[in-house]
């Protein structure tokens, strides 16, 4: 009985210290946090929403590589903040959330201030993988692609003084950073452990094309290469030693080998995580704890075709999840229409744009999914003699049973960025190759491929031919 009185007294004391209680508190300040907040304030105008973010300034995550060249080494041009959320009536506090009491519905920040909530959203993002197993990972001038404006701003301010730069990781961020630094004049070596770059997102065919595009730049590209040690002198990096014993001179090393969920705060609060360390959520972003949700890179995703836990950490995915969460936070208003996360990827290397969505030759084998595929190439303008024309290739992957589109890739000019979005919608809506044959498109000589040779339609037509002949 005395213990019960003590607990009751502690709860009263805690509540007496709460500065303010909000309908929603969002922990985080990235794309998922901003879109969640904007959606709530737009559709539930009377709800009070507080965003707690660690840093005053944010950045566009996918824009990080372009700070080093295209944006003229000016990180200020890649800033992103919560102004659209604030303009809708949201409140922002800059501070680090230190503790969440999900029983009492209280968030504590490091300053000691306490805030109460009715609904809580973790949008804490992701952190770069730090390879503590590689000696020298913590030497001076060893950098990581942190999604932190002050950190990247500091890196951008000193990158020009490094002549020899080694980048580790041939995924999107790593390869794009390497390409931009090379274009800016640095002597860059890109190291990738797999035989091909971009292999986790692209098919073997497109991965090979992308790797050749990287090799066509001024940088040196080493594939099937493992870093054994980062060698330093007086605490500063000097070389990178590979597993085969070879050494590469390095004034700076940039490690970009993946991201993990920033879920430590949620774990300490007793929120369930999955096997990857992501916060376990359902298709509406709800955790197993009452009135607690999670969205974006810190939250679990489900593969569109497999239905299993997947690891896709993209701003485009995060914002799609954030809109769903925002609409449904106070009750299911909009039924989630997709069965999981597709993963829609795109990049440009040395003028060659490449994009992919859904299944391909490699991941379909891993998933046990049967595919039939076809591709078609044509100029992206008509006639092909117009200035600025690029050759455009579209490859479609479909079910050999019913012809439904399961995946797609495109490469060529900048139009592939939107072409892959069309393919992504076709996958999500279970459009078949038979329907694509009669796909009605708008065309213009200066804007699109010829209506006679639209590559999406012609690739679909080729699959129809394979299925029916």
C-alpha positions in Angstrom: 0.0 0.0 0.0 2.8 2.4 0.9 4.5 1.5 -2.5 1.3 2.4 -4.3 1.1 5.8 -2.6 4.7 6.4 -3.4 4.1 5.7 -7.1 1.0 7.9 -7.1 3.0 10.7 -5.5 5.8 10.4 -8.1 3.3 10.5 -10.9 1.6 13.6 -9.5 5.1 15.2 -9.1 6.0 14.3 -12.7 2.7 15.8 -14.1 3.2 19.0 -12.1 6.5 19.6 -13.9 5.1 19.2 -17.4 5.4 22.5 -19.2 2.6 21.8 -21.7 0.7 18.8 -23.1 0.1 18.4 -26.9 -2.2 16.3 -29.0 0.8 15.1 -30.9 4.6 15.1 -30.2 6.9 14.2 -33.1 10.5 13.4 -32.2 12.7 14.1 -35.2 13.0 16.8 -37.8 13.7 15.1 -41.2 11.4 14.6 -44.2 9.2 12.0 -42.3 8.7 14.3 -39.3 8.0 17.4 -41.4 5.4 15.6 -43.7 3.7 13.9 -40.7 3.4 17.2 -39.0 2.2 19.0 -42.1 -0.4 16.3 -42.8 -1.8 16.5 -39.3 -2.0 20.3 -39.2 -3.6 20.4 -42.6 -6.3 17.9 -42.0 -6.7 18.2 -38.2 -6.4 22.0 -37.8 -7.5 22.0 -34.2 -4.8 19.6 -33.0 -1.7 20.9 -31.3 1.5 19.4 -32.6 5.0 19.8 -31.2 8.2 18.8 -33.1 11.3 18.1 -31.1 14.4 18.2 -33.3 18.0 18.0 -32.3 19.5 20.5 -34.7 18.1 23.9 -35.8 19.0 23.3 -39.4 18.3 20.2 -41.5 19.3 19.1 -44.9 17.9 17.3 -48.0 19.3 13.8 -47.4 19.5 12.8 -51.1 21.1 16.2 -51.9 24.2 15.6 -49.7 26.5 14.4 -52.5 25.8 17.5 -54.7 27.1 19.8 -52.0 30.6 18.9 -53.1 30.4 20.0 -56.7 27.0 20.9 -58.4 26.0 23.1 -55.5 29.4 24.8 -55.6 30.5 23.3 -52.3 27.8 25.4 -50.5 25.9 23.3 -48.0 23.6 26.3 -47.4 22.0 25.5 -50.7 20.9 22.0 -49.4 19.1 23.2 -46.3 15.7 21.9 -45.3 13.7 23.0 -42.4 10.2 22.7 -40.8 8.9 26.1 -42.0 6.0 24.5 -44.0 4.9 22.8 -40.7 5.3 26.0 -38.7 3.4 28.0 -41.3 0.5 25.6 -40.7 0.6 26.2 -36.9 3.0 23.6 -35.7 5.5 24.3 -32.9 9.2 23.4 -32.9 11.7 23.0 -30.1 15.3 22.5 -30.8 16.7 20.0 -28.3 17.4 16.3 -27.8 14.7 14.1 -26.5 16.3 12.2 -23.6 13.6 9.9 -22.4 10.1 8.8 -23.2 7.7 7.6 -20.5 5.0 5.8 -22.5 3.0 5.0 -19.4 2.7 8.6 -18.3 2.9 9.9 -21.8 5.7 12.3 -21.2 8.8 13.2 -23.2 11.8 14.6 -21.4 14.5 16.7 -23.3 18.1 17.1 -22.2 17.4 20.6 -20.9 15.2 19.0 -18.3 11.9 20.3 -19.7 9.0 17.8 -19.8 6.1 17.7 -22.3 3.0 15.6 -22.3 1.3 14.0 -25.3 -1.8 12.2 -26.4 -0.1 10.7 -29.4 3.6 10.2 -29.9 5.5 9.8 -33.2 9.1 8.6 -33.5 10.6 10.0 -36.7 14.2 9.8 -35.5 15.7 8.7 -38.8 18.8 6.7 -39.3 22.5 6.7 -38.6 25.4 5.7 -40.8 26.9 2.3 -40.2 30.2 2.7 -38.4 32.5 -0.3 -39.1 34.2 -0.6 -35.7 35.6 -3.9 -36.9 38.0 -2.0 -39.3 41.1 -0.7 -37.4 41.4 3.1 -38.0 37.6 3.7 -38.4 37.9 6.6 -35.9 41.0 8.3 -37.2 40.9 12.1 -37.9 39.7 12.8 -41.5 37.6 9.6 -41.6 34.1 10.8 -42.3 30.6 9.4 -42.5 27.6 10.5 -44.5 25.6 11.6 -41.5 22.2 13.2 -42.2 23.3 16.2 -40.1 23.6 19.7 -41.4 26.4 20.9 -39.1 28.4 17.7 -39.7 28.1 17.9 -43.5 28.6 21.7 -43.5 31.9 21.1 -41.6 32.9 18.4 -44.1 32.1 20.6 -47.1 34.1 23.4 -45.6 37.3 21.4 -45.5 37.0 18.9 -48.4 38.9 21.1 -50.9 42.1 20.7 -48.9 42.1 16.9 -49.4 43.9 15.8 -52.6 43.5 12.1 -52.3 40.1 10.9 -51.2 39.0 7.3 -50.7 35.3 6.6 -50.6 34.1 3.2 -49.3 30.7 1.9 -50.5 29.4 1.7 -54.1 25.7 2.3 -53.2 23.9 5.5 -54.1 25.3 8.0 -51.6 28.8 6.6 -51.8 29.0 6.5 -55.6 27.4 9.9 -56.0 29.8 11.5 -53.4 32.7 9.9 -55.2 31.6 11.2 -58.6 31.0 14.7 -57.3 34.4 14.9 -55.5 36.1 13.6 -58.7 34.3 16.2 -60.8 35.5 18.9 -58.3 39.1 17.8 -59.0 40.0 15.4 -56.2 41.9 12.2 -56.9 39.2 9.8 -55.9 39.3 6.0 -55.4 35.9 4.3 -54.9 36.0 0.9 -53.1 33.1 -1.5 -53.3 33.1 -5.0 -51.8 30.6 -6.5 -54.4 31.6 -7.3 -58.0 29.3 -4.4 -59.2 28.2 -1.1 -57.7 24.5 -0.4 -57.0 23.9 -4.2 -56.9 21.4 -4.0 -54.0 19.0 -1.9 -56.0 19.7 -2.6 -59.7 19.6 -5.8 -61.7 23.0 -7.3 -62.8 22.5 -5.7 -66.2 21.9 -2.2 -64.9 24.5 -2.6 -62.2 27.1 -3.4 -64.8 26.0 -0.4 -66.9 26.2 1.8 -63.8 29.6 0.5 -62.8 31.0 1.2 -66.3 29.6 4.7 -66.1 31.5 5.2 -62.8 34.7 3.9 -64.4 34.2 6.3 -67.3 34.8 9.2 -65.0 38.2 10.4 -63.7 37.9 8.4 -60.5 39.4 4.9 -59.9 36.8 2.2 -59.2 37.8 -0.9 -57.3 35.1 -3.6 -57.1 35.3 -7.0 -55.2 37.7 -5.1 -52.8 37.6 -5.2 -49.0 39.1 -2.7 -46.7 41.2 -4.4 -44.1 42.6 -1.3 -42.2 42.6 2.5 -42.4 46.2 3.3 -41.6 47.1 6.5 -39.8 50.0 8.5 -38.5 49.7 10.7 -35.4 46.0 10.0 -35.3 45.3 11.1 -38.9 44.5 8.9 -41.8 47.3 8.3 -44.3 46.4 5.2 -46.3 43.7 2.6 -46.8 45.0 -1.0 -46.8 42.9 -3.6 -48.7 42.5 -7.3 -47.9 44.9 -8.2 -50.8 47.7 -6.1 -49.1 47.6 -3.2 -51.5 47.6 0.3 -50.1 46.0 3.5 -51.3 47.2 7.0 -50.2 44.4 8.9 -48.6 44.2 12.4 -47.1 40.5 11.6 -46.3 38.3 8.6 -46.2 34.5 8.8 -46.6 32.6 5.7 -45.4 29.2 5.1 -46.9 28.3 1.5 -46.3 24.7 1.8 -45.2 22.4 3.1 -42.5 20.7 1.7 -39.4 17.6 2.9 -37.6 18.1 5.5 -34.9 15.9 3.6 -32.5 17.9 3.8 -29.2 15.4 6.2 -27.6 12.4 4.0 -28.6 14.2 0.8 -27.3 14.9 2.5 -23.9 11.2 3.4 -23.7 10.3 -0.3 -24.1 9.1 0.0 -27.7 9.4 -3.3 -29.7 12.0 -3.5 -32.4 12.4 -6.0 -35.2 15.4 -8.1 -36.0 17.1 -5.3 -37.9 16.7 -2.8 -35.0 13.9 -0.9 -36.7 10.8 0.1 -34.7 8.1 -2.6 -35.2 5.0 -1.0 -36.8 2.0 -2.1 -38.7 0.9 -0.8 -42.2 -0.4 2.4 -40.5 2.8 3.2 -38.6 1.4 2.1 -35.2 3.8 0.4 -32.8 2.7 -2.3 -30.3 2.5 0.5 -27.6 -0.7 2.4 -27.2 -0.8 5.8 -28.9 2.9 5.5 -30.0 3.7 5.5 -33.8 6.9 5.5 -35.8 7.7 6.6 -39.4 10.5 7.0 -41.8 14.0 5.5 -41.5 13.6 4.5 -37.9 10.5 2.4 -38.6 10.0 -1.1 -40.1 9.1 -1.5 -43.7 7.5 -4.5 -45.5 8.6 -5.8 -48.9 5.9 -5.2 -51.5 6.2 -8.7 -53.0 7.5 -10.7 -50.0 5.4 -9.2 -47.2 8.5 -9.7 -45.0 10.5 -7.1 -43.1 12.7 -5.2 -45.5 15.4 -2.5 -45.0 14.5 0.5 -47.4 15.6 3.9 -46.1 14.6 6.5 -48.7 13.1 9.9 -48.2 10.5 9.1 -50.9 9.4 6.0 -48.9 9.4 7.9 -45.6 7.2 10.7 -46.9 4.7 8.3 -48.4 4.5 6.5 -45.0 4.2 9.9 -43.2 1.2 10.9 -45.3 -0.5 7.6 -44.4 0.3 8.1 -40.7 -0.8 11.7 -40.6 -4.2 10.9 -42.2 -4.8 8.0 -39.9 -3.3 9.0 -36.6 -6.7 9.8 -35.0 -8.6 6.8 -36.5 -8.4 5.0 -39.9 -9.6 7.5 -42.4 -7.7 6.4 -45.5 -7.1 2.7 -46.0 -3.5 2.0 -46.9 -3.6 0.9 -50.6 -0.2 -0.7 -50.9 0.8 -4.1 -49.5 4.3 -2.9 -48.7 7.4 -0.9 -49.7 8.5 -1.1 -53.3 11.8 0.7 -53.2 12.0 3.2 -56.1 15.6 4.2 -56.8 17.2 6.6 -59.2 20.6 8.2 -59.8 22.7 9.9 -62.4 26.3 9.2 -63.1 28.4 11.1 -65.6 25.2 12.2 -67.4 23.6 8.7 -67.5 20.3 8.6 -65.6 19.3 5.2 -64.2 16.3 4.1 -62.2 14.6 0.9 -60.8 11.5 -0.2 -59.0 10.3 -3.5 -57.6 11.5 -6.9 -58.8 14.5 -7.6 -61.1 16.5 -10.7 -62.2 18.5 -10.8 -59.0 16.1 -10.0 -56.2 13.3 -12.1 -57.8 15.6 -15.2 -57.5 16.3 -14.4 -53.9 12.5 -14.0 -53.2 11.5 -17.1 -55.2 9.4 -15.0 -57.7 9.0 -16.1 -61.3 9.5 -13.4 -63.9 9.4 -12.8 -67.6 11.1 -9.7 -68.9 11.7 -7.6 -72.0 13.3 -4.3 -72.9 13.0 -1.7 -75.6 15.2 1.3 -76.5 14.3 4.4 -78.5 15.3 8.1 -78.6 13.6 10.1 -75.8 12.6 12.8 -78.4 11.2 12.5 -81.9 12.7 12.7 -84.4 15.9 11.4 -83.0 17.9 14.0 -84.8 16.6 16.8 -82.4 19.3 18.4 -80.2 19.6 17.1 -76.7 18.3 13.6 -77.5 19.2 10.7 -75.3 18.7 7.0 -76.0 16.1 5.7 -73.5 15.8 2.0 -72.5 13.0 0.6 -70.5 13.1 -3.0 -69.1 9.9 -4.4 -67.6 9.5 -7.5 -65.4 6.1 -9.2 -65.3 4.4 -12.3 -63.9 4.5 -15.1 -66.5 1.1 -16.2 -65.2 -1.1 -13.1 -65.5 1.2 -10.5 -67.0 1.0 -8.1 -64.0 4.0 -5.7 -63.8 6.3 -6.7 -60.9 9.3 -4.5 -61.6 11.0 -2.2 -64.0 14.2 -0.3 -64.8 15.0 2.6 -67.1 18.2 4.2 -68.2 19.2 7.1 -70.5 18.3 10.7 -70.2 16.7 12.6 -67.3 13.2 11.5 -68.3 13.9 8.1 -66.6 13.2 9.8 -63.2 9.5 10.2 -64.1 9.3 7.1 -66.2 10.2 4.9 -63.2 7.4 6.6 -61.3 4.9 5.6 -64.0 6.2 2.0 -63.7 6.0 2.2 -59.9 2.3 3.1 -60.1 1.7 0.3 -62.5 3.3 -2.2 -60.0 1.3 -0.8 -57.1 -2.0 -1.0 -59.1 -1.3 -4.5 -60.5 -1.4 -3.2 -64.1 -0.8 -5.9 -66.7 1.3 -5.9 -69.8 -2.0 -6.5 -71.7 -3.3 -3.2 -70.3 -0.1 -1.3 -71.1 -0.4 -2.3 -74.8 -3.4 0.1 -74.9 -1.8 2.7 -72.5 -2.8 6.2 -73.8 0.1 8.6 -73.6 0.6 12.2 -74.5 3.5 12.9 -76.8 5.4 15.9 -78.1 8.6 16.0 -80.3 10.5 18.1 -77.8 9.3 16.2 -74.7 8.8 12.5 -75.3 9.7 9.5 -77.3 7.7 8.8 -80.4 4.1 7.4 -79.9 5.1 4.7 -82.3 8.1 3.6 -80.2 7.1 4.5 -76.6 9.6 2.2 -74.7 7.2 1.3 -71.9 4.5 0.2 -74.3 6.9 -1.6 -76.6 8.6 -3.5 -73.8 5.1 -4.6 -72.5 4.2 -5.6 -76.1 7.3 -7.8 -76.2 6.3 -9.5 -73.0 2.8 -10.1 -74.4 4.5 -11.7 -77.5 6.6 -14.0 -75.3 3.5 -15.0 -73.3 1.3 -15.7 -76.3 3.6 -17.1 -78.9 
